[in-house]
Amino acid sequence: MLPDKSRADYFRERRKEVGQFSVSVPREKLDALNKKLKSQGKTKTKWLNEKIDEEISEKE
């Protein structure tokens, strides 16, 4: 395990590179999405990154 100072530094640097995206959705929708993603072998992170890339490329 990292010492507290190193851990704090690690997360401080990580926050410069990685942002958080959090929203509340109805449980039934989330469960359905999780089921679909599991059948596709995708994580929510991978799926969201793909959707963001699609949106960004449509706008350009």
PDB file with one MODEL, atoms N, CA, C and O in Angstrom:
MODEL        1
ATOM      1  N   MET A   1       0.835  -1.187   0.000  1.00  0.00           N
ATOM      2  CA  MET A   1       0.000   0.000   0.000  1.00  0.00           C
ATOM      3  C   MET A   1       0.879   1.250   0.000  1.00  0.00           C
ATOM      4  O   MET A   1       1.941   1.280   0.621  1.00  0.00           O
ATOM      5  N   LEU A   2       0.416   2.275  -0.705  1.00  0.00           N
ATOM      6  CA  LEU A   2       1.175   3.518  -0.783  1.00  0.00           C
ATOM      7  C   LEU A   2       1.127   4.282   0.537  1.00  0.00           C
ATOM      8  O   LEU A   2       0.102   4.279   1.218  1.00  0.00           O
ATOM      9  N   PRO A   3       2.223   4.932   0.899  1.00  0.00           N
ATOM     10  CA  PRO A   3       2.165   5.832   2.058  1.00  0.00           C
ATOM     11  C   PRO A   3       1.141   6.938   1.791  1.00  0.00           C
ATOM     12  O   PRO A   3       0.869   7.265   0.636  1.00  0.00           O
ATOM     13  N   ASP A   4       0.576   7.513   2.850  1.00  0.00           N
ATOM     14  CA  ASP A   4      -0.477   8.526   2.687  1.00  0.00           C
ATOM     15  C   ASP A   4      -0.054   9.666   1.772  1.00  0.00           C
ATOM     16  O   ASP A   4      -0.855  10.115   0.953  1.00  0.00           O
ATOM     17  N   LYS A   5       1.175  10.143   1.884  1.00  0.00           N
ATOM     18  CA  LYS A   5       1.645  11.255   1.042  1.00  0.00           C
ATOM     19  C   LYS A   5       1.652  10.831  -0.424  1.00  0.00           C
ATOM     20  O   LYS A   5       1.167  11.565  -1.284  1.00  0.00           O
ATOM     21  N   SER A   6       2.192   9.666  -0.708  1.00  0.00           N
ATOM     22  CA  SER A   6       2.246   9.182  -2.087  1.00  0.00           C
ATOM     23  C   SER A   6       0.843   8.960  -2.642  1.00  0.00           C
ATOM     24  O   SER A   6       0.573   9.254  -3.806  1.00  0.00           O
ATOM     25  N   ARG A   7      -0.032   8.448  -1.812  1.00  0.00           N
ATOM     26  CA  ARG A   7      -1.412   8.202  -2.229  1.00  0.00           C
ATOM     27  C   ARG A   7      -2.102   9.512  -2.575  1.00  0.00           C
ATOM     28  O   ARG A   7      -2.786   9.603  -3.595  1.00  0.00           O
ATOM     29  N   ALA A   8      -1.931  10.517  -1.745  1.00  0.00           N
ATOM     30  CA  ALA A   8      -2.530  11.830  -2.003  1.00  0.00           C
ATOM     31  C   ALA A   8      -1.975  12.420  -3.290  1.00  0.00           C
ATOM     32  O   ALA A   8      -2.725  12.969  -4.098  1.00  0.00           O
ATOM     33  N   ASP A   9      -0.674  12.311  -3.483  1.00  0.00           N
ATOM     34  CA  ASP A   9      -0.053  12.833  -4.709  1.00  0.00           C
ATOM     35  C   ASP A   9      -0.568  12.097  -5.941  1.00  0.00           C
ATOM     36  O   ASP A   9      -0.849  12.706  -6.973  1.00  0.00           O
ATOM     37  N   TYR A  10      -0.685  10.769  -5.815  1.00  0.00           N
ATOM     38  CA  TYR A  10      -1.180   9.965  -6.926  1.00  0.00           C
ATOM     39  C   TYR A  10      -2.572  10.432  -7.350  1.00  0.00           C
ATOM     40  O   TYR A  10      -2.821  10.664  -8.533  1.00  0.00           O
ATOM     41  N   PHE A  11      -3.474  10.568  -6.383  1.00  0.00           N
ATOM     42  CA  PHE A  11      -4.843  10.950  -6.720  1.00  0.00           C
ATOM     43  C   PHE A  11      -4.931  12.401  -7.179  1.00  0.00           C
ATOM     44  O   PHE A  11      -5.769  12.727  -8.020  1.00  0.00           O
ATOM     45  N   ARG A  12      -4.098  13.265  -6.654  1.00  0.00           N
ATOM     46  CA  ARG A  12      -4.057  14.656  -7.117  1.00  0.00           C
ATOM     47  C   ARG A  12      -3.680  14.694  -8.607  1.00  0.00           C
ATOM     48  O   ARG A  12      -4.302  15.415  -9.387  1.00  0.00           O
ATOM     49  N   GLU A  13      -2.672  13.926  -8.990  1.00  0.00           N
ATOM     50  CA  GLU A  13      -2.259  13.875 -10.395  1.00  0.00           C
ATOM     51  C   GLU A  13      -3.319  13.189 -11.248  1.00  0.00           C
ATOM     52  O   GLU A  13      -3.573  13.608 -12.377  1.00  0.00           O
ATOM     53  N   ARG A  14      -3.928  12.154 -10.723  1.00  0.00           N
ATOM     54  CA  ARG A  14      -4.967  11.426 -11.468  1.00  0.00           C
ATOM     55  C   ARG A  14      -6.149  12.342 -11.788  1.00  0.00           C
ATOM     56  O   ARG A  14      -6.699  12.290 -12.888  1.00  0.00           O
ATOM     57  N   ARG A  15      -6.535  13.177 -10.827  1.00  0.00           N
ATOM     58  CA  ARG A  15      -7.661  14.087 -11.057  1.00  0.00           C
ATOM     59  C   ARG A  15      -7.357  15.114 -12.142  1.00  0.00           C
ATOM     60  O   ARG A  15      -8.280  15.666 -12.742  1.00  0.00           O
ATOM     61  N   LYS A  16      -6.083  15.379 -12.403  1.00  0.00           N
ATOM     62  CA  LYS A  16      -5.715  16.299 -13.488  1.00  0.00           C
ATOM     63  C   LYS A  16      -5.971  15.656 -14.855  1.00  0.00           C
ATOM     64  O   LYS A  16      -6.215  16.355 -15.839  1.00  0.00           O
ATOM     65  N   GLU A  17      -5.915  14.337 -14.910  1.00  0.00           N
ATOM     66  CA  GLU A  17      -6.041  13.605 -16.172  1.00  0.00           C
ATOM     67  C   GLU A  17      -7.398  12.946 -16.375  1.00  0.00           C
ATOM     68  O   GLU A  17      -7.836  12.778 -17.513  1.00  0.00           O
ATOM     69  N   VAL A  18      -8.071  12.569 -15.289  1.00  0.00           N
ATOM     70  CA  VAL A  18      -9.304  11.793 -15.375  1.00  0.00           C
ATOM     71  C   VAL A  18     -10.411  12.524 -14.632  1.00  0.00           C
ATOM     72  O   VAL A  18     -10.247  12.903 -13.473  1.00  0.00           O
ATOM     73  N   GLY A  19     -11.547  12.721 -15.312  1.00  0.00           N
ATOM     74  CA  GLY A  19     -12.692  13.362 -14.677  1.00  0.00           C
ATOM     75  C   GLY A  19     -13.757  12.341 -14.327  1.00  0.00           C
ATOM     76  O   GLY A  19     -13.736  11.211 -14.815  1.00  0.00           O
ATOM     77  N   GLN A  20     -14.679  12.745 -13.488  1.00  0.00           N
ATOM     78  CA  GLN A  20     -15.785  11.879 -13.077  1.00  0.00           C
ATOM     79  C   GLN A  20     -17.059  12.324 -13.779  1.00  0.00           C
ATOM     80  O   GLN A  20     -17.271  13.518 -13.994  1.00  0.00           O
ATOM     81  N   PHE A  21     -17.901  11.372 -14.132  1.00  0.00           N
ATOM     82  CA  PHE A  21     -19.200  11.642 -14.743  1.00  0.00           C
ATOM     83  C   PHE A  21     -20.202  10.758 -14.028  1.00  0.00           C
ATOM     84  O   PHE A  21     -20.184   9.537 -14.187  1.00  0.00           O
ATOM     85  N   SER A  22     -21.066  11.361 -13.251  1.00  0.00           N
ATOM     86  CA  SER A  22     -21.991  10.573 -12.439  1.00  0.00           C
ATOM     87  C   SER A  22     -23.395  11.149 -12.562  1.00  0.00           C
ATOM     88  O   SER A  22     -23.604  12.348 -12.381  1.00  0.00           O
ATOM     89  N   VAL A  23     -24.347  10.287 -12.871  1.00  0.00           N
ATOM     90  CA  VAL A  23     -25.749  10.696 -12.972  1.00  0.00           C
ATOM     91  C   VAL A  23     -26.628   9.635 -12.332  1.00  0.00           C
ATOM     92  O   VAL A  23     -26.252   8.467 -12.230  1.00  0.00           O
ATOM     93  N   SER A  24     -27.799  10.065 -11.907  1.00  0.00           N
ATOM     94  CA  SER A  24     -28.776   9.119 -11.366  1.00  0.00           C
ATOM     95  C   SER A  24     -29.766   8.752 -12.463  1.00  0.00           C
ATOM     96  O   SER A  24     -30.258   9.619 -13.184  1.00  0.00           O
ATOM     97  N   VAL A  25     -30.050   7.467 -12.580  1.00  0.00           N
ATOM     98  CA  VAL A  25     -31.031   6.983 -13.551  1.00  0.00           C
ATOM     99  C   VAL A  25     -31.927   5.975 -12.839  1.00  0.00           C
ATOM    100  O   VAL A  25     -31.534   5.399 -11.825  1.00  0.00           O
ATOM    101  N   PRO A  26     -33.132   5.762 -13.371  1.00  0.00           N
ATOM    102  CA  PRO A  26     -34.003   4.755 -12.751  1.00  0.00           C
ATOM    103  C   PRO A  26     -33.315   3.387 -12.712  1.00  0.00           C
ATOM    104  O   PRO A  26     -32.633   2.993 -13.658  1.00  0.00           O
ATOM    105  N   ARG A  27     -33.506   2.685 -11.620  1.00  0.00           N
ATOM    106  CA  ARG A  27     -32.851   1.388 -11.406  1.00  0.00           C
ATOM    107  C   ARG A  27     -33.138   0.417 -12.549  1.00  0.00           C
ATOM    108  O   ARG A  27     -32.242  -0.309 -12.979  1.00  0.00           O
ATOM    109  N   GLU A  28     -34.378   0.395 -13.047  1.00  0.00           N
ATOM    110  CA  GLU A  28     -34.698  -0.566 -14.108  1.00  0.00           C
ATOM    111  C   GLU A  28     -33.904  -0.285 -15.382  1.00  0.00           C
ATOM    112  O   GLU A  28     -33.493  -1.215 -16.076  1.00  0.00           O
ATOM    113  N   LYS A  29     -33.690   0.984 -15.689  1.00  0.00           N
ATOM    114  CA  LYS A  29     -32.869   1.313 -16.863  1.00  0.00           C
ATOM    115  C   LYS A  29     -31.424   0.897 -16.648  1.00  0.00           C
ATOM    116  O   LYS A  29     -30.789   0.344 -17.546  1.00  0.00           O
ATOM    117  N   LEU A  30     -30.908   1.164 -15.457  1.00  0.00           N
ATOM    118  CA  LEU A  30     -29.522   0.801 -15.157  1.00  0.00           C
ATOM    119  C   LEU A  30     -29.343  -0.709 -15.212  1.00  0.00           C
ATOM    120  O   LEU A  30     -28.357  -1.200 -15.761  1.00  0.00           O
ATOM    121  N   ASP A  31     -30.288  -1.443 -14.649  1.00  0.00           N
ATOM    122  CA  ASP A  31     -30.209  -2.903 -14.691  1.00  0.00           C
ATOM    123  C   ASP A  31     -30.242  -3.426 -16.123  1.00  0.00           C
ATOM    124  O   ASP A  31     -29.499  -4.344 -16.470  1.00  0.00           O
ATOM    125  N   ALA A  32     -31.103  -2.841 -16.951  1.00  0.00           N
ATOM    126  CA  ALA A  32     -31.195  -3.259 -18.359  1.00  0.00           C
ATOM    127  C   ALA A  32     -29.897  -2.946 -19.095  1.00  0.00           C
ATOM    128  O   ALA A  32     -29.420  -3.752 -19.895  1.00  0.00           O
ATOM    129  N   LEU A  33     -29.325  -1.768 -18.822  1.00  0.00           N
ATOM    130  CA  LEU A  33     -28.052  -1.412 -19.461  1.00  0.00           C
ATOM    131  C   LEU A  33     -26.950  -2.365 -19.020  1.00  0.00           C
ATOM    132  O   LEU A  33     -26.180  -2.856 -19.845  1.00  0.00           O
ATOM    133  N   ASN A  34     -26.877  -2.625 -17.724  1.00  0.00           N
ATOM    134  CA  ASN A  34     -25.849  -3.544 -17.218  1.00  0.00           C
ATOM    135  C   ASN A  34     -25.976  -4.921 -17.863  1.00  0.00           C
ATOM    136  O   ASN A  34     -24.972  -5.541 -18.217  1.00  0.00           O
ATOM    137  N   LYS A  35     -27.206  -5.394 -18.015  1.00  0.00           N
ATOM    138  CA  LYS A  35     -27.436  -6.708 -18.638  1.00  0.00           C
ATOM    139  C   LYS A  35     -26.958  -6.711 -20.089  1.00  0.00           C
ATOM    140  O   LYS A  35     -26.295  -7.649 -20.534  1.00  0.00           O
ATOM    141  N   LYS A  36     -27.304  -5.653 -20.818  1.00  0.00           N
ATOM    142  CA  LYS A  36     -26.900  -5.573 -22.227  1.00  0.00           C
ATOM    143  C   LYS A  36     -25.381  -5.486 -22.365  1.00  0.00           C
ATOM    144  O   LYS A  36     -24.787  -6.155 -23.210  1.00  0.00           O
ATOM    145  N   LEU A  37     -24.759  -4.654 -21.525  1.00  0.00           N
ATOM    146  CA  LEU A  37     -23.313  -4.508 -21.594  1.00  0.00           C
ATOM    147  C   LEU A  37     -22.607  -5.805 -21.227  1.00  0.00           C
ATOM    148  O   LEU A  37     -21.588  -6.152 -21.825  1.00  0.00           O
ATOM    149  N   LYS A  38     -23.145  -6.520 -20.246  1.00  0.00           N
ATOM    150  CA  LYS A  38     -22.543  -7.799 -19.853  1.00  0.00           C
ATOM    151  C   LYS A  38     -22.588  -8.786 -21.017  1.00  0.00           C
ATOM    152  O   LYS A  38     -21.630  -9.523 -21.248  1.00  0.00           O
ATOM    153  N   SER A  39     -23.709  -8.798 -21.752  1.00  0.00           N
ATOM    154  CA  SER A  39     -23.824  -9.720 -22.887  1.00  0.00           C
ATOM    155  C   SER A  39     -22.866  -9.342 -24.014  1.00  0.00           C
ATOM    156  O   SER A  39     -22.456 -10.189 -24.807  1.00  0.00           O
ATOM    157  N   GLN A  40     -22.514  -8.051 -24.073  1.00  0.00           N
ATOM    158  CA  GLN A  40     -21.576  -7.575 -25.088  1.00  0.00           C
ATOM    159  C   GLN A  40     -20.128  -7.632 -24.611  1.00  0.00           C
ATOM    160  O   GLN A  40     -19.204  -7.389 -25.386  1.00  0.00           O
ATOM    161  N   GLY A  41     -19.936  -7.951 -23.342  1.00  0.00           N
ATOM    162  CA  GLY A  41     -18.587  -8.012 -22.783  1.00  0.00           C
ATOM    163  C   GLY A  41     -17.948  -6.646 -22.615  1.00  0.00           C
ATOM    164  O   GLY A  41     -16.727  -6.515 -22.701  1.00  0.00           O
ATOM    165  N   LYS A  42     -18.767  -5.622 -22.373  1.00  0.00           N
ATOM    166  CA  LYS A  42     -18.257  -4.256 -22.220  1.00  0.00           C
ATOM    167  C   LYS A  42     -18.461  -3.778 -20.791  1.00  0.00           C
ATOM    168  O   LYS A  42     -19.387  -4.199 -20.098  1.00  0.00           O
ATOM    169  N   THR A  43     -17.578  -2.893 -20.374  1.00  0.00           N
ATOM    170  CA  THR A  43     -17.760  -2.226 -19.088  1.00  0.00           C
ATOM    171  C   THR A  43     -18.537  -0.936 -19.331  1.00  0.00           C
ATOM    172  O   THR A  43     -18.632  -0.464 -20.464  1.00  0.00           O
ATOM    173  N   LYS A  44     -19.088  -0.371 -18.264  1.00  0.00           N
ATOM    174  CA  LYS A  44     -19.791   0.911 -18.403  1.00  0.00           C
ATOM    175  C   LYS A  44     -18.823   1.994 -18.864  1.00  0.00           C
ATOM    176  O   LYS A  44     -19.191   2.866 -19.650  1.00  0.00           O
ATOM    177  N   THR A  45     -17.590   1.938 -18.378  1.00  0.00           N
ATOM    178  CA  THR A  45     -16.588   2.930 -18.773  1.00  0.00           C
ATOM    179  C   THR A  45     -16.302   2.836 -20.270  1.00  0.00           C
ATOM    180  O   THR A  45     -16.281   3.852 -20.964  1.00  0.00           O
ATOM    181  N   LYS A  46     -16.083   1.624 -20.764  1.00  0.00           N
ATOM    182  CA  LYS A  46     -15.806   1.443 -22.194  1.00  0.00           C
ATOM    183  C   LYS A  46     -16.994   1.914 -23.023  1.00  0.00           C
ATOM    184  O   LYS A  46     -16.815   2.612 -24.021  1.00  0.00           O
ATOM    185  N   TRP A  47     -18.195   1.541 -22.621  1.00  0.00           N
ATOM    186  CA  TRP A  47     -19.407   1.927 -23.343  1.00  0.00           C
ATOM    187  C   TRP A  47     -19.569   3.447 -23.368  1.00  0.00           C
ATOM    188  O   TRP A  47     -19.849   4.028 -24.416  1.00  0.00           O
ATOM    189  N   LEU A  48     -19.391   4.086 -22.210  1.00  0.00           N
ATOM    190  CA  LEU A  48     -19.551   5.537 -22.150  1.00  0.00           C
ATOM    191  C   LEU A  48     -18.494   6.239 -23.001  1.00  0.00           C
ATOM    192  O   LEU A  48     -18.803   7.211 -23.690  1.00  0.00           O
ATOM    193  N   ASN A  49     -17.275   5.766 -22.960  1.00  0.00           N
ATOM    194  CA  ASN A  49     -16.231   6.367 -23.801  1.00  0.00           C
ATOM    195  C   ASN A  49     -16.587   6.253 -25.278  1.00  0.00           C
ATOM    196  O   ASN A  49     -16.353   7.193 -26.038  1.00  0.00           O
ATOM    197  N   GLU A  50     -17.144   5.126 -25.697  1.00  0.00           N
ATOM    198  CA  GLU A  50     -17.572   4.958 -27.088  1.00  0.00           C
ATOM    199  C   GLU A  50     -18.674   5.959 -27.430  1.00  0.00           C
ATOM    200  O   GLU A  50     -18.636   6.582 -28.491  1.00  0.00           O
ATOM    201  N   LYS A  51     -19.649   6.116 -26.545  1.00  0.00           N
ATOM    202  CA  LYS A  51     -20.755   7.052 -26.792  1.00  0.00           C
ATOM    203  C   LYS A  51     -20.254   8.491 -26.843  1.00  0.00           C
ATOM    204  O   LYS A  51     -20.701   9.273 -27.681  1.00  0.00           O
ATOM    205  N   ILE A  52     -19.339   8.841 -25.960  1.00  0.00           N
ATOM    206  CA  ILE A  52     -18.768  10.196 -25.978  1.00  0.00           C
ATOM    207  C   ILE A  52     -18.018  10.428 -27.279  1.00  0.00           C
ATOM    208  O   ILE A  52     -18.157  11.486 -27.892  1.00  0.00           O
ATOM    209  N   ASP A  53     -17.224   9.452 -27.708  1.00  0.00           N
ATOM    210  CA  ASP A  53     -16.501   9.575 -28.980  1.00  0.00           C
ATOM    211  C   ASP A  53     -17.468   9.756 -30.143  1.00  0.00           C
ATOM    212  O   ASP A  53     -17.206  10.554 -31.044  1.00  0.00           O
ATOM    213  N   GLU A  54     -18.593   9.019 -30.136  1.00  0.00           N
ATOM    214  CA  GLU A  54     -19.601   9.172 -31.195  1.00  0.00           C
ATOM    215  C   GLU A  54     -20.157  10.597 -31.204  1.00  0.00           C
ATOM    216  O   GLU A  54     -20.262  11.219 -32.261  1.00  0.00           O
ATOM    217  N   GLU A  55     -20.505  11.100 -30.049  1.00  0.00           N
ATOM    218  CA  GLU A  55     -21.073  12.460 -29.947  1.00  0.00           C
ATOM    219  C   GLU A  55     -20.065  13.511 -30.405  1.00  0.00           C
ATOM    220  O   GLU A  55     -20.420  14.449 -31.120  1.00  0.00           O
ATOM    221  N   ILE A  56     -18.826  13.356 -29.997  1.00  0.00           N
ATOM    222  CA  ILE A  56     -17.806  14.321 -30.369  1.00  0.00           C
ATOM    223  C   ILE A  56     -17.573  14.307 -31.877  1.00  0.00           C
ATOM    224  O   ILE A  56     -17.443  15.363 -32.496  1.00  0.00           O
ATOM    225  N   SER A  57     -17.519  13.114 -32.470  1.00  0.00           N
ATOM    226  CA  SER A  57     -17.260  13.020 -33.910  1.00  0.00           C
ATOM    227  C   SER A  57     -18.444  13.529 -34.720  1.00  0.00           C
ATOM    228  O   SER A  57     -18.242  14.040 -35.822  1.00  0.00           O
ATOM    229  N   GLU A  58     -19.666  13.412 -34.223  1.00  0.00           N
ATOM    230  CA  GLU A  58     -20.850  13.936 -34.928  1.00  0.00           C
ATOM    231  C   GLU A  58     -20.831  15.452 -34.980  1.00  0.00           C
ATOM    232  O   GLU A  58     -21.302  16.047 -35.950  1.00  0.00           O
ATOM    233  N   LYS A  59     -20.297  16.076 -33.955  1.00  0.00           N
ATOM    234  CA  LYS A  59     -20.304  17.529 -33.836  1.00  0.00           C
ATOM    235  C   LYS A  59     -19.257  18.188 -34.721  1.00  0.00           C
ATOM    236  O   LYS A  59     -19.394  19.360 -35.072  1.00  0.00           O
ATOM    237  N   GLU A  60     -18.223  17.458 -35.084  1.00  0.00           N
ATOM    238  CA  GLU A  60     -17.112  18.039 -35.853  1.00  0.00           C
ATOM    239  C   GLU A  60     -17.400  18.095 -37.329  1.00  0.00           C
ATOM    240  O   GLU A  60     -16.562  18.556 -38.104  1.00  0.00           O
TER     241      GLU A  60
ENDMDL
END
